[in-house]
Amino acid sequence: MTPEAVVLLQQSIGKVVRLTCSDGEIIVARLDLVDPTDEEIVYEMLSTTNESKYEKFDRQPAYLLRFSDISAVSAVPDSTF
């Protein structure tokens, strides 16, 4: 992950971003935590292109994703979600 992408993640805590993963999955998520030391993020998933990968819950759980699993990050305009 580029330093610019890490900065974008850090600036997006509490906001919605689009994460493209190394395996091609695209996740739209609200970021809860960005940890540059451990190179991971914690997020609430809003949507994904691979729903079968995740267990269904009554409440929305938080997920952890390592920087190495993210190939691209982009901001999502406030009006989208």
Phi and psi restraints in degrees (range 20) as a CNS / XPLOR table:
assign (resid 1 and name C) (resid 2 and name N)
       (resid 2 and name CA) (resid 2 and name C) 1.0 -76.0 20.0 2
assign (resid 2 and name N) (resid 2 and name CA)
       (resid 2 and name C) (resid 3 and name N) 1.0 155.7 20.0 2
assign (resid 2 and name C) (resid 3 and name N)
       (resid 3 and name CA) (resid 3 and name C) 1.0 -58.2 20.0 2
assign (resid 3 and name N) (resid 3 and name CA)
       (resid 3 and name C) (resid 4 and name N) 1.0 -33.8 20.0 2
assign (resid 3 and name C) (resid 4 and name N)
       (resid 4 and name CA) (resid 4 and name C) 1.0 -64.7 20.0 2
assign (resid 4 and name N) (resid 4 and name CA)
       (resid 4 and name C) (resid 5 and name N) 1.0 -39.1 20.0 2
assign (resid 4 and name C) (resid 5 and name N)
       (resid 5 and name CA) (resid 5 and name C) 1.0 -67.1 20.0 2
assign (resid 5 and name N) (resid 5 and name CA)
       (resid 5 and name C) (resid 6 and name N) 1.0 -37.7 20.0 2
assign (resid 5 and name C) (resid 6 and name N)
       (resid 6 and name CA) (resid 6 and name C) 1.0 -64.1 20.0 2
assign (resid 6 and name N) (resid 6 and name CA)
       (resid 6 and name C) (resid 7 and name N) 1.0 -42.4 20.0 2
assign (resid 6 and name C) (resid 7 and name N)
       (resid 7 and name CA) (resid 7 and name C) 1.0 -62.4 20.0 2
assign (resid 7 and name N) (resid 7 and name CA)
       (resid 7 and name C) (resid 8 and name N) 1.0 -43.1 20.0 2
assign (resid 7 and name C) (resid 8 and name N)
       (resid 8 and name CA) (resid 8 and name C) 1.0 -60.2 20.0 2
assign (resid 8 and name N) (resid 8 and name CA)
       (resid 8 and name C) (resid 9 and name N) 1.0 -42.7 20.0 2
assign (resid 8 and name C) (resid 9 and name N)
       (resid 9 and name CA) (resid 9 and name C) 1.0 -61.1 20.0 2
assign (resid 9 and name N) (resid 9 and name CA)
       (resid 9 and name C) (resid 10 and name N) 1.0 -46.3 20.0 2
assign (resid 9 and name C) (resid 10 and name N)
       (resid 10 and name CA) (resid 10 and name C) 1.0 -62.8 20.0 2
assign (resid 10 and name N) (resid 10 and name CA)
       (resid 10 and name C) (resid 11 and name N) 1.0 -35.9 20.0 2
assign (resid 10 and name C) (resid 11 and name N)
       (resid 11 and name CA) (resid 11 and name C) 1.0 -76.9 20.0 2
assign (resid 11 and name N) (resid 11 and name CA)
       (resid 11 and name C) (resid 12 and name N) 1.0 -11.0 20.0 2
assign (resid 11 and name C) (resid 12 and name N)
       (resid 12 and name CA) (resid 12 and name C) 1.0 -105.0 20.0 2
assign (resid 12 and name N) (resid 12 and name CA)
       (resid 12 and name C) (resid 13 and name N) 1.0 10.9 20.0 2
assign (resid 12 and name C) (resid 13 and name N)
       (resid 13 and name CA) (resid 13 and name C) 1.0 -60.4 20.0 2
assign (resid 13 and name N) (resid 13 and name CA)
       (resid 13 and name C) (resid 14 and name N) 1.0 128.7 20.0 2
assign (resid 13 and name C) (resid 14 and name N)
       (resid 14 and name CA) (resid 14 and name C) 1.0 85.4 20.0 2
assign (resid 14 and name N) (resid 14 and name CA)
       (resid 14 and name C) (resid 15 and name N) 1.0 -2.4 20.0 2
assign (resid 14 and name C) (resid 15 and name N)
       (resid 15 and name CA) (resid 15 and name C) 1.0 -113.9 20.0 2
assign (resid 15 and name N) (resid 15 and name CA)
       (resid 15 and name C) (resid 16 and name N) 1.0 173.6 20.0 2
assign (resid 15 and name C) (resid 16 and name N)
       (resid 16 and name CA) (resid 16 and name C) 1.0 -98.0 20.0 2
assign (resid 16 and name N) (resid 16 and name CA)
       (resid 16 and name C) (resid 17 and name N) 1.0 133.2 20.0 2
assign (resid 16 and name C) (resid 17 and name N)
       (resid 17 and name CA) (resid 17 and name C) 1.0 -131.5 20.0 2
assign (resid 17 and name N) (resid 17 and name CA)
       (resid 17 and name C) (resid 18 and name N) 1.0 161.5 20.0 2
assign (resid 17 and name C) (resid 18 and name N)
       (resid 18 and name CA) (resid 18 and name C) 1.0 -108.5 20.0 2
assign (resid 18 and name N) (resid 18 and name CA)
       (resid 18 and name C) (resid 19 and name N) 1.0 121.8 20.0 2
assign (resid 18 and name C) (resid 19 and name N)
       (resid 19 and name CA) (resid 19 and name C) 1.0 -108.8 20.0 2
assign (resid 19 and name N) (resid 19 and name CA)
       (resid 19 and name C) (resid 20 and name N) 1.0 125.3 20.0 2
assign (resid 19 and name C) (resid 20 and name N)
       (resid 20 and name CA) (resid 20 and name C) 1.0 -102.6 20.0 2
assign (resid 20 and name N) (resid 20 and name CA)
       (resid 20 and name C) (resid 21 and name N) 1.0 122.3 20.0 2
assign (resid 20 and name C) (resid 21 and name N)
       (resid 21 and name CA) (resid 21 and name C) 1.0 -91.0 20.0 2
assign (resid 21 and name N) (resid 21 and name CA)
       (resid 21 and name C) (resid 22 and name N) 1.0 161.3 20.0 2
assign (resid 21 and name C) (resid 22 and name N)
       (resid 22 and name CA) (resid 22 and name C) 1.0 -57.6 20.0 2
assign (resid 22 and name N) (resid 22 and name CA)
       (resid 22 and name C) (resid 23 and name N) 1.0 -30.9 20.0 2
assign (resid 22 and name C) (resid 23 and name N)
       (resid 23 and name CA) (resid 23 and name C) 1.0 -86.4 20.0 2
assign (resid 23 and name N) (resid 23 and name CA)
       (resid 23 and name C) (resid 24 and name N) 1.0 3.6 20.0 2
assign (resid 23 and name C) (resid 24 and name N)
       (resid 24 and name CA) (resid 24 and name C) 1.0 97.1 20.0 2
assign (resid 24 and name N) (resid 24 and name CA)
       (resid 24 and name C) (resid 25 and name N) 1.0 -12.1 20.0 2
assign (resid 24 and name C) (resid 25 and name N)
       (resid 25 and name CA) (resid 25 and name C) 1.0 -64.2 20.0 2
assign (resid 25 and name N) (resid 25 and name CA)
       (resid 25 and name C) (resid 26 and name N) 1.0 140.7 20.0 2
assign (resid 25 and name C) (resid 26 and name N)
       (resid 26 and name CA) (resid 26 and name C) 1.0 -115.8 20.0 2
assign (resid 26 and name N) (resid 26 and name CA)
       (resid 26 and name C) (resid 27 and name N) 1.0 124.1 20.0 2
assign (resid 26 and name C) (resid 27 and name N)
       (resid 27 and name CA) (resid 27 and name C) 1.0 -117.5 20.0 2
assign (resid 27 and name N) (resid 27 and name CA)
       (resid 27 and name C) (resid 28 and name N) 1.0 130.4 20.0 2
assign (resid 27 and name C) (resid 28 and name N)
       (resid 28 and name CA) (resid 28 and name C) 1.0 -100.9 20.0 2
assign (resid 28 and name N) (resid 28 and name CA)
       (resid 28 and name C) (resid 29 and name N) 1.0 123.2 20.0 2
assign (resid 28 and name C) (resid 29 and name N)
       (resid 29 and name CA) (resid 29 and name C) 1.0 -142.1 20.0 2
assign (resid 29 and name N) (resid 29 and name CA)
       (resid 29 and name C) (resid 30 and name N) 1.0 153.0 20.0 2
assign (resid 29 and name C) (resid 30 and name N)
       (resid 30 and name CA) (resid 30 and name C) 1.0 -99.5 20.0 2
assign (resid 30 and name N) (resid 30 and name CA)
       (resid 30 and name C) (resid 31 and name N) 1.0 121.0 20.0 2
assign (resid 30 and name C) (resid 31 and name N)
       (resid 31 and name CA) (resid 31 and name C) 1.0 -77.4 20.0 2
assign (resid 31 and name N) (resid 31 and name CA)
       (resid 31 and name C) (resid 32 and name N) 1.0 132.6 20.0 2
assign (resid 31 and name C) (resid 32 and name N)
       (resid 32 and name CA) (resid 32 and name C) 1.0 -103.4 20.0 2
assign (resid 32 and name N) (resid 32 and name CA)
       (resid 32 and name C) (resid 33 and name N) 1.0 -35.8 20.0 2
assign (resid 32 and name C) (resid 33 and name N)
       (resid 33 and name CA) (resid 33 and name C) 1.0 -153.4 20.0 2
assign (resid 33 and name N) (resid 33 and name CA)
       (resid 33 and name C) (resid 34 and name N) 1.0 139.3 20.0 2
assign (resid 33 and name C) (resid 34 and name N)
       (resid 34 and name CA) (resid 34 and name C) 1.0 -124.8 20.0 2
assign (resid 34 and name N) (resid 34 and name CA)
       (resid 34 and name C) (resid 35 and name N) 1.0 121.4 20.0 2
assign (resid 34 and name C) (resid 35 and name N)
       (resid 35 and name CA) (resid 35 and name C) 1.0 -117.2 20.0 2
assign (resid 35 and name N) (resid 35 and name CA)
       (resid 35 and name C) (resid 36 and name N) 1.0 94.6 20.0 2
assign (resid 35 and name C) (resid 36 and name N)
       (resid 36 and name CA) (resid 36 and name C) 1.0 -67.5 20.0 2
assign (resid 36 and name N) (resid 36 and name CA)
       (resid 36 and name C) (resid 37 and name N) 1.0 -24.3 20.0 2
assign (resid 36 and name C) (resid 37 and name N)
       (resid 37 and name CA) (resid 37 and name C) 1.0 -67.7 20.0 2
assign (resid 37 and name N) (resid 37 and name CA)
       (resid 37 and name C) (resid 38 and name N) 1.0 -50.1 20.0 2
assign (resid 37 and name C) (resid 38 and name N)
       (resid 38 and name CA) (resid 38 and name C) 1.0 -88.9 20.0 2
assign (resid 38 and name N) (resid 38 and name CA)
       (resid 38 and name C) (resid 39 and name N) 1.0 -1.9 20.0 2
assign (resid 38 and name C) (resid 39 and name N)
       (resid 39 and name CA) (resid 39 and name C) 1.0 54.8 20.0 2
assign (resid 39 and name N) (resid 39 and name CA)
       (resid 39 and name C) (resid 40 and name N) 1.0 57.8 20.0 2
assign (resid 39 and name C) (resid 40 and name N)
       (resid 40 and name CA) (resid 40 and name C) 1.0 -151.4 20.0 2
assign (resid 40 and name N) (resid 40 and name CA)
       (resid 40 and name C) (resid 41 and name N) 1.0 160.4 20.0 2
assign (resid 40 and name C) (resid 41 and name N)
       (resid 41 and name CA) (resid 41 and name C) 1.0 -125.6 20.0 2
assign (resid 41 and name N) (resid 41 and name CA)
       (resid 41 and name C) (resid 42 and name N) 1.0 156.6 20.0 2
assign (resid 41 and name C) (resid 42 and name N)
       (resid 42 and name CA) (resid 42 and name C) 1.0 -119.5 20.0 2
assign (resid 42 and name N) (resid 42 and name CA)
       (resid 42 and name C) (resid 43 and name N) 1.0 132.6 20.0 2
assign (resid 42 and name C) (resid 43 and name N)
       (resid 43 and name CA) (resid 43 and name C) 1.0 -145.8 20.0 2
assign (resid 43 and name N) (resid 43 and name CA)
       (resid 43 and name C) (resid 44 and name N) 1.0 160.4 20.0 2
assign (resid 43 and name C) (resid 44 and name N)
       (resid 44 and name CA) (resid 44 and name C) 1.0 -102.4 20.0 2
assign (resid 44 and name N) (resid 44 and name CA)
       (resid 44 and name C) (resid 45 and name N) 1.0 122.9 20.0 2
assign (resid 44 and name C) (resid 45 and name N)
       (resid 45 and name CA) (resid 45 and name C) 1.0 -77.5 20.0 2
assign (resid 45 and name N) (resid 45 and name CA)
       (resid 45 and name C) (resid 46 and name N) 1.0 129.5 20.0 2
assign (resid 45 and name C) (resid 46 and name N)
       (resid 46 and name CA) (resid 46 and name C) 1.0 -100.2 20.0 2
assign (resid 46 and name N) (resid 46 and name CA)
       (resid 46 and name C) (resid 47 and name N) 1.0 -35.4 20.0 2
assign (resid 46 and name C) (resid 47 and name N)
       (resid 47 and name CA) (resid 47 and name C) 1.0 -161.7 20.0 2
assign (resid 47 and name N) (resid 47 and name CA)
       (resid 47 and name C) (resid 48 and name N) 1.0 160.9 20.0 2
assign (resid 47 and name C) (resid 48 and name N)
       (resid 48 and name CA) (resid 48 and name C) 1.0 -150.6 20.0 2
assign (resid 48 and name N) (resid 48 and name CA)
       (resid 48 and name C) (resid 49 and name N) 1.0 155.7 20.0 2
assign (resid 48 and name C) (resid 49 and name N)
       (resid 49 and name CA) (resid 49 and name C) 1.0 -87.3 20.0 2
assign (resid 49 and name N) (resid 49 and name CA)
       (resid 49 and name C) (resid 50 and name N) 1.0 -0.4 20.0 2
assign (resid 49 and name C) (resid 50 and name N)
       (resid 50 and name CA) (resid 50 and name C) 1.0 -134.4 20.0 2
assign (resid 50 and name N) (resid 50 and name CA)
       (resid 50 and name C) (resid 51 and name N) 1.0 64.2 20.0 2
assign (resid 50 and name C) (resid 51 and name N)
       (resid 51 and name CA) (resid 51 and name C) 1.0 -61.5 20.0 2
assign (resid 51 and name N) (resid 51 and name CA)
       (resid 51 and name C) (resid 52 and name N) 1.0 -29.9 20.0 2
assign (resid 51 and name C) (resid 52 and name N)
       (resid 52 and name CA) (resid 52 and name C) 1.0 -66.0 20.0 2
assign (resid 52 and name N) (resid 52 and name CA)
       (resid 52 and name C) (resid 53 and name N) 1.0 -15.1 20.0 2
assign (resid 52 and name C) (resid 53 and name N)
       (resid 53 and name CA) (resid 53 and name C) 1.0 -76.5 20.0 2
assign (resid 53 and name N) (resid 53 and name CA)
       (resid 53 and name C) (resid 54 and name N) 1.0 -15.9 20.0 2
assign (resid 53 and name C) (resid 54 and name N)
       (resid 54 and name CA) (resid 54 and name C) 1.0 -118.0 20.0 2
assign (resid 54 and name N) (resid 54 and name CA)
       (resid 54 and name C) (resid 55 and name N) 1.0 141.4 20.0 2
assign (resid 54 and name C) (resid 55 and name N)
       (resid 55 and name CA) (resid 55 and name C) 1.0 -73.8 20.0 2
assign (resid 55 and name N) (resid 55 and name CA)
       (resid 55 and name C) (resid 56 and name N) 1.0 146.7 20.0 2
assign (resid 55 and name C) (resid 56 and name N)
       (resid 56 and name CA) (resid 56 and name C) 1.0 -86.6 20.0 2
assign (resid 56 and name N) (resid 56 and name CA)
       (resid 56 and name C) (resid 57 and name N) 1.0 135.3 20.0 2
assign (resid 56 and name C) (resid 57 and name N)
       (resid 57 and name CA) (resid 57 and name C) 1.0 -128.6 20.0 2
assign (resid 57 and name N) (resid 57 and name CA)
       (resid 57 and name C) (resid 58 and name N) 1.0 154.6 20.0 2
assign (resid 57 and name C) (resid 58 and name N)
       (resid 58 and name CA) (resid 58 and name C) 1.0 -68.2 20.0 2
assign (resid 58 and name N) (resid 58 and name CA)
       (resid 58 and name C) (resid 59 and name N) 1.0 -39.1 20.0 2
assign (resid 58 and name C) (resid 59 and name N)
       (resid 59 and name CA) (resid 59 and name C) 1.0 -107.2 20.0 2
assign (resid 59 and name N) (resid 59 and name CA)
       (resid 59 and name C) (resid 60 and name N) 1.0 151.1 20.0 2
assign (resid 59 and name C) (resid 60 and name N)
       (resid 60 and name CA) (resid 60 and name C) 1.0 -75.4 20.0 2
assign (resid 60 and name N) (resid 60 and name CA)
       (resid 60 and name C) (resid 61 and name N) 1.0 113.4 20.0 2
assign (resid 60 and name C) (resid 61 and name N)
       (resid 61 and name CA) (resid 61 and name C) 1.0 -79.8 20.0 2
assign (resid 61 and name N) (resid 61 and name CA)
       (resid 61 and name C) (resid 62 and name N) 1.0 166.2 20.0 2
assign (resid 61 and name C) (resid 62 and name N)
       (resid 62 and name CA) (resid 62 and name C) 1.0 -94.2 20.0 2
assign (resid 62 and name N) (resid 62 and name CA)
       (resid 62 and name C) (resid 63 and name N) 1.0 147.0 20.0 2
assign (resid 62 and name C) (resid 63 and name N)
       (resid 63 and name CA) (resid 63 and name C) 1.0 -120.6 20.0 2
assign (resid 63 and name N) (resid 63 and name CA)
       (resid 63 and name C) (resid 64 and name N) 1.0 153.9 20.0 2
assign (resid 63 and name C) (resid 64 and name N)
       (resid 64 and name CA) (resid 64 and name C) 1.0 -111.3 20.0 2
assign (resid 64 and name N) (resid 64 and name CA)
       (resid 64 and name C) (resid 65 and name N) 1.0 137.8 20.0 2
assign (resid 64 and name C) (resid 65 and name N)
       (resid 65 and name CA) (resid 65 and name C) 1.0 -138.7 20.0 2
assign (resid 65 and name N) (resid 65 and name CA)
       (resid 65 and name C) (resid 66 and name N) 1.0 132.1 20.0 2
assign (resid 65 and name C) (resid 66 and name N)
       (resid 66 and name CA) (resid 66 and name C) 1.0 -83.4 20.0 2
assign (resid 66 and name N) (resid 66 and name CA)
       (resid 66 and name C) (resid 67 and name N) 1.0 147.8 20.0 2
assign (resid 66 and name C) (resid 67 and name N)
       (resid 67 and name CA) (resid 67 and name C) 1.0 -53.6 20.0 2
assign (resid 67 and name N) (resid 67 and name CA)
       (resid 67 and name C) (resid 68 and name N) 1.0 -37.9 20.0 2
assign (resid 67 and name C) (resid 68 and name N)
       (resid 68 and name CA) (resid 68 and name C) 1.0 -64.4 20.0 2
assign (resid 68 and name N) (resid 68 and name CA)
       (resid 68 and name C) (resid 69 and name N) 1.0 -18.6 20.0 2
assign (resid 68 and name C) (resid 69 and name N)
       (resid 69 and name CA) (resid 69 and name C) 1.0 -92.0 20.0 2
assign (resid 69 and name N) (resid 69 and name CA)
       (resid 69 and name C) (resid 70 and name N) 1.0 -1.9 20.0 2
assign (resid 69 and name C) (resid 70 and name N)
       (resid 70 and name CA) (resid 70 and name C) 1.0 -106.4 20.0 2
assign (resid 70 and name N) (resid 70 and name CA)
       (resid 70 and name C) (resid 71 and name N) 1.0 124.9 20.0 2
assign (resid 70 and name C) (resid 71 and name N)
       (resid 71 and name CA) (resid 71 and name C) 1.0 -100.9 20.0 2
assign (resid 71 and name N) (resid 71 and name CA)
       (resid 71 and name C) (resid 72 and name N) 1.0 -22.1 20.0 2
assign (resid 71 and name C) (resid 72 and name N)
       (resid 72 and name CA) (resid 72 and name C) 1.0 -156.6 20.0 2
assign (resid 72 and name N) (resid 72 and name CA)
       (resid 72 and name C) (resid 73 and name N) 1.0 150.2 20.0 2
assign (resid 72 and name C) (resid 73 and name N)
       (resid 73 and name CA) (resid 73 and name C) 1.0 -133.1 20.0 2
assign (resid 73 and name N) (resid 73 and name CA)
       (resid 73 and name C) (resid 74 and name N) 1.0 137.4 20.0 2
assign (resid 73 and name C) (resid 74 and name N)
       (resid 74 and name CA) (resid 74 and name C) 1.0 -144.2 20.0 2
assign (resid 74 and name N) (resid 74 and name CA)
       (resid 74 and name C) (resid 75 and name N) 1.0 147.1 20.0 2
assign (resid 74 and name C) (resid 75 and name N)
       (resid 75 and name CA) (resid 75 and name C) 1.0 -73.9 20.0 2
assign (resid 75 and name N) (resid 75 and name CA)
       (resid 75 and name C) (resid 76 and name N) 1.0 149.2 20.0 2
assign (resid 75 and name C) (resid 76 and name N)
       (resid 76 and name CA) (resid 76 and name C) 1.0 -111.9 20.0 2
assign (resid 76 and name N) (resid 76 and name CA)
       (resid 76 and name C) (resid 77 and name N) 1.0 128.3 20.0 2
assign (resid 76 and name C) (resid 77 and name N)
       (resid 77 and name CA) (resid 77 and name C) 1.0 -55.7 20.0 2
assign (resid 77 and name N) (resid 77 and name CA)
       (resid 77 and name C) (resid 78 and name N) 1.0 144.7 20.0 2
assign (resid 77 and name C) (resid 78 and name N)
       (resid 78 and name CA) (resid 78 and name C) 1.0 -53.1 20.0 2
assign (resid 78 and name N) (resid 78 and name CA)
       (resid 78 and name C) (resid 79 and name N) 1.0 -33.7 20.0 2
assign (resid 78 and name C) (resid 79 and name N)
       (resid 79 and name CA) (resid 79 and name C) 1.0 -75.4 20.0 2
assign (resid 79 and name N) (resid 79 and name CA)
       (resid 79 and name C) (resid 80 and name N) 1.0 -11.9 20.0 2
assign (resid 79 and name C) (resid 80 and name N)
       (resid 80 and name CA) (resid 80 and name C) 1.0 -75.5 20.0 2
assign (resid 80 and name N) (resid 80 and name CA)
       (resid 80 and name C) (resid 81 and name N) 1.0 -39.5 20.0 2
